[in-house]
Amino acid sequence: MKTKLFYSALVCVIALLTGCGTAQKGLKSETAKRLYGLWEVKAIHNSNEGGYKEMPHGMFKMIIDDGRFVNFMTTEKASMITVDGTYRLVGDSLYIEEIEHSFNKTQIGKDNPLNLKLSGHKFMYLRWFQAVDEFGENQNQWVEEIWQRVELEDMEITRFELEQELRTLIKDPELIKKIID
């Protein structure tokens, strides 16, 4: 059930991204190429708390090579997009999200600069400053996140099943290939 819900959410996010209006031109640096794909957050540390907290399964970030990103979460009962927009890279260590939609209304229309470190092909470290939370409460804290890349073999579906489902939504075979690879 959880896998089917995740799979459905992933397909919906991909459909949303392919149907959205214009975004930035694709980013071509080596760092940008390493960013592209689906990531799941594994641990978070808030500077006003001790240590990292392991995160439950189901919080994802999809970074697309045309300059768009989507964060979404899934549970056994539902899924939702939590934030989306465009992004840009400044050098190899600053990733800036330009927030278009967010459940945290204070973020909409603003840039969210995140310090970026990539570790090999599998891990990404992001650090950003949270002034106000989604409830309007002052936080004034640094948030550190550890993300792990989600590979197709990590999902409980086959490559063929994913490709077949994507073909019902997306007509561009090159885009389908890019998503699967």
N, C-alpha and C positions, 0 to 999 in steps of 0.2 A: 504494500500500500504506500509506504513512505517513498519507495523508489519510483512508483508510477506518478505520485504527486510531484516529486522533484523533476522527473522527466517532463511532465506536462508544463510545469513552471518554466523549465529551461526552454522548451519549444515556444511558449508564449513570449518570453523575453526576446528570443531570437526574432520572432515574428514582429514584435514591437520595434526592435532596432532596425530591421530591414525596411519597415514601412515609415519610419520617421523622416522628417524633412532633412534639409541639408545640415551637415555637421562639418567639422574641420576636415581638411584633407588628411589622408593617412599619414601616420608618423613613421619614419623610416630608419631611425637610429638603431644600433644594436640593442641598446637598453629598451627601446620601444618594442622591438621585435620579441624580446624576452618577456615583456609585460602581457602581450596578447594572450587571451584565453580565459578560462573559468577558474576562479580561486575560491577556496572556502576558508573562513577565518577559524583558526585553531585556538588562539589565546589572546587575551586582552589585558593590558595593565593600565590603570588610571593612576596618575602621579600622586593623587591624594589617598591611595590605598597601597597596601603592601603586596608585592609580588604579582605575578601573572595569574589570571584565572582561565582555566580551560573552558572553552565555549562549547555549548551543545551543538550537535550536528544541525545544519540547515541555514547558515548565513553565508551568502555567496556574493561575489563581485565578478561581473563579466566585463572584460576590457577588450574592446573591438579595435581593429587596426585602422578604422576611419576616424578615430578621435572621440568615440562615444564610450560611455561606461554605464552600467546598471548594477546597483546593489539590490539584492532581493533575499527574502527569507522564505523558507518552507517549513511547514509542520505537517503532521499527519492529516490535519483537517483542511488546511488552506495554504495559500502562498500569497505574497504581496511584494511589490516593488517598494523599497524603502527610500531610495534616492537614485536619481539618474541625471545625466547631463553630458557635457563634453569634458575632455581633459587635454592637458598639454604637458610636455616635459621641458624642464629647464635644466640642461646638462644631464648628468646621469643620476642625480640624487634629489631632484625636486619634481614631484608629480603634483600638478594643480588640477583639482576638479572644479569645474564651473557648474554649479548646481542649478538645474532647471526645475526639478520637482523633488520634494522631500517631505517626509512626515514631520520633520523638524522645520517648521515654517520660518524660523529665524535664519535658515541656511539658503532659502530660495533666492536666486539672483546673485549669490555671492560666490567668490572664489574660496576654495578650501585648499590651502597649500599643505602638502604632506611630504615629510622627509621620507625618502625611499632608499631601501637597500635590498638588492636581490642576492640570494644565496643559491648559486647553482641554477638549475632549471626548475626546482621544486618549491622554493620558499621565497616569500616576499615579506619584508618588514616595513610597516608604515607608522609614522609618528606625526601627530597633528594636535593642534591646540583647540580645545573645546571651551568656548567662552560661556555659552548658554546651552542647556539641554532642550529636548523636545517639549518639556513642560514649562519652559520659560525661566527655569531656575539657573542662577549664576553658578557655573562650575569652575571656571578659570583653572583648568587642569590640562595637562598633557595626556594624550591617549596613545598608547603603543599597541599595535596589532601585529600578530604573526599570521600570515596567510599561507596556505599550501595549495599548489596547483592541483586541479581535479583533472585527471586523465580519463579518457574514454574507458580504459580497462578498470577504473575505479567504480564505474557505474554498473548497475546490474542489467544493462541492456546491451545488445550487440550493435556493432557498427552498422550493420545492414538495417536493423530496426530503426536506428536514429536517422539514417539516410532516407529511408522510406517515409518516415514521418515528416522530415524536413521538406521532402519533395511535394508534399501536400500544401505546404505553406509558402515555399520559396521557389521561384521559377529559374533563378540563376544558378546553373550547375557549378560555376566557379566559386560562388559564395558558399554553397553547400560544402564543397570540398574544403574551403578555408575553415569553416566552422568545425568540421569533423577532424581535420588534421590539426 
